[in-house]
Amino acid sequence: MKRRKIAAAAAFCVSFFLGTLLNLLFIPGFDPHQQRRGLGRSGGSSSELLRQQMKERYEEVVRYRQHWAPLPPARPLERRLMDLAGRRVSRVHHKEEGAPMDYQMLHLPAATASVVVTHALGCGDIANVTDIQYLGSGYTKAVFKAVLNRTLAVALKSVDFGGHDMDNCVRQYGTVEDCYRMASYKIVKEMTLLQRLQHPNILKLYGYCYQDNNDIANTLTTITELGSPLEMIQLLQTSWEERFRICLSLVHLLHYLAHSPLGSVALLDFRPRQFVIVDGELKVTDLDDATIDETLCSNDSDCFLEFPARNFTLTCSLEGRCQNLNEKRNLYNAYRFFFTYLLPHSAPPSLRPSLDTIVNATGELRWGIDETLVQLERVLYLYKNGLYLQNSTNVNMSEYKQIHKATVQDENYRCWPSYHHEYCLLSVFDIREAISICENHSQCNAFILTNHKTWTGRQLVLFKTGSSQIMPDPDQIVYVKMAG
């Protein structure tokens, strides 16, 4: 039995690796080489290209700040902002006072902002940070962990001078300052969206700082909430309840993005690495590739969604826009990166039909985000209230002796999935479920009802091989299986 479980887990991990690799290799529109080839065919001087590039990024940020109606897309939606580095620009000399017109106008908080940043941290707060640690970098940004005032751990984001965005631009134009300005628009955009989009599953913006650095005036650093990287392989080893929480967090986020104050928001660079975990909740951390642009259409064939394993054609509305395209793009990405791996695996047997229906419906895009949220909330209701427990007549169940204010030292065994990799620590709805689990584990001869609960309010129970080392503990109850 144990070998079969290990083999099944290994096969599942292999399928996860292959699926993720396929997804990442075919992210729509991610082809920097193609962008550079297209550049060679475009006419105009480099200065015109640079000026146009900076203008586009600047106008996009202003649009989000003032919540203008989105402009008609000038290129396919699949071409992410991070790939636009191929479209180079011109040198635009800025003075610290007169220009950067972008920076003067886009400082946060501005008079046009409808949301005020709760924690107004600034340059003075990060002047004496401690415990600085490099966390990683992407196409444009570098991220560091730092501790402010020896108490608050935060994430600091800034343009990565050695990143792809800067490197490609400098090699094309040899102007570090202007390439920095172009790259920094993405951080300003993300900062703006973090301010405008307030939701429990969006990383909090604590503040920002403009300061001179590397001979460049007004370099920007944002200060945000710090989360733990989302490690999918580790998630696969956690309890189903925690994995369900991740999926539910994601659906709450996507529901908000579909109905946000800015309109329907699409996450164009939708990958697990764009998310972090904060206190068990999933939060999106990267918004520089988000968009509210809607695809214009004249017929349904213009509303084409392409993914590695599936393609979809959506409906062109009478207003000439593809209906729910941003919402459906997000939902299918949630299915292929999250639901497929995290939802059905090791779920309570009676909940699996409902979870399979959710996975299949989102994978076929038969549901929108509203219906997906309703169905996930229904599963949560069944789980929290013990309605998923299958009826049992308690035939051949052992008798258990109850010992209050006690615990059992050592005598642990491992089970999977568990809340602890060294112990068999599971959540239960009630004592009846704990006894049922113990009866089904051949190693189990006792269990401890702890005083800890999960996010759903379920009790954590520690299962034991025996009870020879009972010790006093005022907060716990031991149940010992009686012989015979």
N, C-alpha and C positions, 0 to 999 in steps of 0.2 A: 504493500500500500504506500509506504513511504517513498519507495523508488518510483512508483507511478506519479506521485505528487511532484517529486524532483524533476522527473522527465517532462511532465506537463508544464512546470514552471520554466524549464530551460527552453522548451519549444515556444512558449509564449514570448519569452525575452528575445529569441531569435526573430520571431515574426514582428515584434516591436521594432527591432533594429532595422530590418529590411523595409518595413513600412515607412519609418522615419527617414531613412536614407532616400527612398524613392520620392517622398514628399519634398525633402530639402533640395534634391537635385533638379526638381521641376517647379520651383517657385515661379509663378507667372511673371514673365518680364525681366527676370534677373539674369541679364547677360551683358556685363560691362563691355565685353569685346564687340558685341553687336553695336552697342552705343558708340564705340570709338569708330567702327567702320562707317556708321551713319554720319559721323562727323566729317569724315573725309569728303563725303558727297555734298555737304552743305556749303553754300557759298558764304561770302562775307568775311570780314576781317575778324581776328581774334578779339579785338576790342569791342566790336559790335556783339559778338557772341557772349562775351563776359557781361557786358552791360545788360543784355537781354535776360541772361540767366539771373543776375542779381535783381533785376526788376521783377521777374516772375516770383522769385522767392519772397521778396519784400512785399509785393502786393498780396500774396497769399496770406502772410502773417497779418497784414492790416485787415484783410477780409475777416479773419477769425476774431481779431480784436474787436471789430466794429459790427460783426455778424451781418455782413452784407450777404445778399443772395450769391450763391456760388456762380462763377463764370462758366460758360460752356467749356468743356474739356478740350484742350488743344492737341491732345495725344491720347492713345489708349490708356484706360485706367490702370491696366496691369503694369505699366511702367512706373515703378516706385520712385519716390523722390530721391532715394539714396542712389539711384542709378543715373540721375541727371547730371552727375559730375562730368559725364562725357560731353555735355553741351556747355562749352567753356565761355567765359566772359572777358570783359575788358577791364583794364585798370581804371578804377574810379578813385581818384585821390581824395581822402577824407582828412579834414582837420578835426581836432578834438572838439572844437566848439561849433563850427559851421556845419559840418557834416559830422559824424555819421548821421545823416538825416534818419536813417533807419533806427539808430540807437536812441537818438533824442526822442523820437516819436514812440518807440516801442518799449521804453522803460516801464517796468511794472512796480506798483500798481498805477494805472493811468486813470484819467478822469472818465474815460469811456468804459472802464471795466465795470461790470455789474456784480462781480464777486470779489470780495476782499480776502487776501491771503491771511489765514488765521495767525500763523507764526511768522512775523516779519523779521526774519534773520537776514543779515547782510554781511558786508565786508568785515566789520568789526568782530563778528562772531566767528569767522573762519580765520582770523589773523593768527590765532594761537591754538589751532587745532592740535590734537595729539592722536597717537595710534593710527597714523595714516597708512592705509593699505590699498594697493592697486587691486581692483576687482576684475577688470577686463575692459575691452574696447570693441566697438563695432565699426561700421563703415565710416562714421564721422566722429563719434564721441569716445572719450575715455571716462571711466567711472572709478572713483576712489571711495573707500570707506574712511570716515574720520569721526573723532569724538570731540564734541564741543563742550567746553566747560567741565570736562571730565565726567559728564553725565549722559549727554544725548548723542547716540550714534546716528550718523546721517550718511547719505550718499551725496558725493560731489560730482557733478557732471560738467565737462568742458570739452572744447574741440580738441581732438587728438592731433597734435601737429605731425605725428608720424603715421597717421591713419591713411586709409585709401583715398578718402575724399580730398584731403590736403595734398597728399603725395601726387595723385593724378593731376590735380590742378596746377601745382607748382612745376611739375615736369612739362606741362603744356605751355605755361605762361611765365614761369620764373618770378612770380610776384607773391611773396608769402603773405603780405598784409591784405591784399585784395582777395586772395584765395581764402584767408581766414574769415573775412567779412562774409563771403558767400557761404562758407561752411557754417558759420555761426547763426545764420538765419534759421537753420534747422533746430538749433537749441532754443532760439527765441520762439519759434513756432511751437515746440514742445512745451515750453514754459507757459505760453499763452493758453494752450489747450488744457494743461494741468490746472490752470486758474479757472478757465471757463467751464470745464467739465468736472463737477464735484460729485463724487460717488464713492461709497465704501470700497469698491473694487478698482479704484484708480489711485495710483500712488499720490500721496500728498506733497504739494509744493510748500516748502517751508520758507523759501526766500531765494535771493540771488545776489550776485556781487559783480560789479564792473570794476576792473582795475587794470593798470598797465602791466604787461607781461611779455617777455621775449621781444622787446623793442616794438610791441604793438600796443597802441592805446585802446583802452576800454575792452579788454578781453572779458568774456562772460563766463561765470561759473554759477550753476544752479545748485540749490541746496534742497534735497528731497528726503522723504521718508526712506528708510533703509529696509530692504527685504532680503530674504534668503533666496538664492537661485533655485529655480524650479528644476529639480533633477528627476526626470521621468523614470529612470531605472530604480531610484530609491522609492518613488511613489508606488511602483508596482509591488514593492515589498511591504507596503503599509496596509492597514486594515481597509476593508471596503468602505467603511463609514467615512474615513478621511479622504479617500479618493472620490467618493460621492460628493463630499463637501467642496472639493476642488471644482468638480463639474458644475455643481449648483452655483458656486461663486461666479464661474465663467458665464453661465447663462444669465445671471442677474446683471452682470456687466454688459453683455451683448444686448439685453433688453433695454438697458438704459441708453446705450449707444444708438439703438434703432429709433429711440424717441427723445434724443437729447435736445437741449435748447438750441443747438446749432443745426439741427436736422439729423438725418441718418448718417452716422459716421462709420466708415469702413477702415479696418486695420489692414493696410495693404501688405505690411511685412508681419504676417501672422505666423509666429513660430513659438514654441515653448520658451525659448530664451528671452522673449520679450515680456515674460511674466515673472513675478517673484511671489514668495509666500510671506505674509505678515500675520503673525498670530493665527496661523492655520487657514487664513483666507487668501485666495488667489487675487493678485492685483496686477494690472497692466502697468508696466514701467516705461515703455517706449511708445511715444506718440508722435515722433517726428515724421513717421510715414503714414499717419492717419489722414483721411480726406473726407470732406463732405460733398465733393463734386459728384454729380449724378450724370450717368451716361445718357446722352441724347440719342434719339432713335427715330426712324421713320417707319420701321416695321419690326416684327419680333426677331428677325434674323440679326438685327443690330444688337440685341440684348443677349450676347453670348458669353457664358461663363466657362472658362476652361481650367481644368485641373488635371493632375497626372493620370488619374484613373477614370475620371468622368467628365463629361461636358454637359452643360445645361443651356437651354434657351428659355429666357424669361419673356414676360409680356411687355410689349411697348404700349404705354398708356396713350390716351387721347391727347394728353398734354405734350407728347413727344419725349417722354422720359421712361427709362426702363424701370418697371415697378419693383421696388424692394430689392434692387440689385446689391446695394451695400449690405443690407441685412442678410441676404442669402449668401453672400460671399463670406461674411463672418461666420455664419452658422455652419456652412459646409467645412470651413477650416477647423471649427470647434469639433466637428464630427471626426475629421481625419487625423487630427493631432491629439485629441483628448478622449472623446466619447468611446471610440473604438477600443482603446486600450484600458480605460479606467472604469467604465460604467458596469459592464456585465460581470467582469472577472471576479470570482469568489463572492458574489452577492448572495444574500439569503435566497434559497431556491424559489420560494413563492413570489419573490419580487423580480425574478429574471425575465418572465414573459413581458412585464411592463417595460423593463429596461431594454430588452431586445426590440420592442416596438419603438421606443424612443430613438435608439441607435439607427434602426432601419429607416424610420421616417425622416430623420435629419440627413442621413446619407443619400436619400432620394430627393431631398428638398421638398417633401410633400407637406411639411409643416413650416410655419414661420416661427419667429422667436417667441411670439406670444403663446402659442400652443405648446411649444417646447417647455416654456417656463411653467405653465399650468400642469403639465404631465410630471415634471420633476418635483414640483411642490406636492403633488398627489403622492408620489413615492415617499417623499419625506414624511408626510402625514402618517402613512401606513407604518413606516419604520419607527417613528417617534412614539407612536401609540401602541406598539406591539401587535398591530392588526395583521402583520405578515406571518406571525407564528402559526405554524400548522397545528391543527387540533391533535391533542395527544390524550390517550386514556390512562397514561402513566403505568401501563402494564409492565411488570418486571422491573420497575424502578427500585433502586436501592433506598434504604432509609438513611437519613443524614442527621448526625448529632450537631446541634448548634452550640457554639461556645462564644459568648460575648466577650468583648474587650480583650481579644487575643489575636495573635498572628502566628505564622509558621515560618521558622527560619530555614533557609536553604530548601532542599527537596524540590527543586524546580525542574521543569522540562520545557522543551521548545515546541511551539506549534506555529502554524502559518496560515493566514497572516496574523501577526500579533502586534500590539502596541509597543513591544520591547523585543529586541532581537535575541535576548538571552533567556527570556521567560515566556510563559504562555499567559499573556495578559490580554483579555478580551472584554468587550462591552456587552452588557446584557440588559434586557428590558425588565426582567424580574428574576426572582429566585428560581422559578420554574424553568426558565431558559438556562440559567446557570447549571442546574442539576442535569438538564438534558445534554448540555455540552460535556459535562463531566462523565456522564454515562457513555457518551460516544467516543471519548478519549480513553484508550486502553491503559494509559499511564496514570490517569487521574484517580486519586483516592481522597482528595480533599480540595477545598477552594476557599479563598479569602474574599469576603465582600469588603472592598476598600471604601474609603470615604471620598474617592475621586470620581468625577463624572466627566463625560465627553461633552462636546458642543451641542449634542442633541438632548442632553440631560440623562443619558443612560449611565448605569453604574459600571465602573471598571472592576473586573473580577480577576484574581490571580489564581491560576489552577496549579495544584501541587501533586507530587507523586505519593506523598505520605504526610503524616502529622506527628512524627516522633519528637519534633523540636518545637513544641508550642510555647510561645512566650507572651507575656502581657503586652497589650497595646490598646489604649483607651478608645481608639477611633475605628477599630475593625472588628469583624465577626468572622469566625472560622466555621466552616461546615465540613464535618468529617464523615466519610462514607462508612456505614456500619457493616461489619462482617455478616455473612449469611444472607 
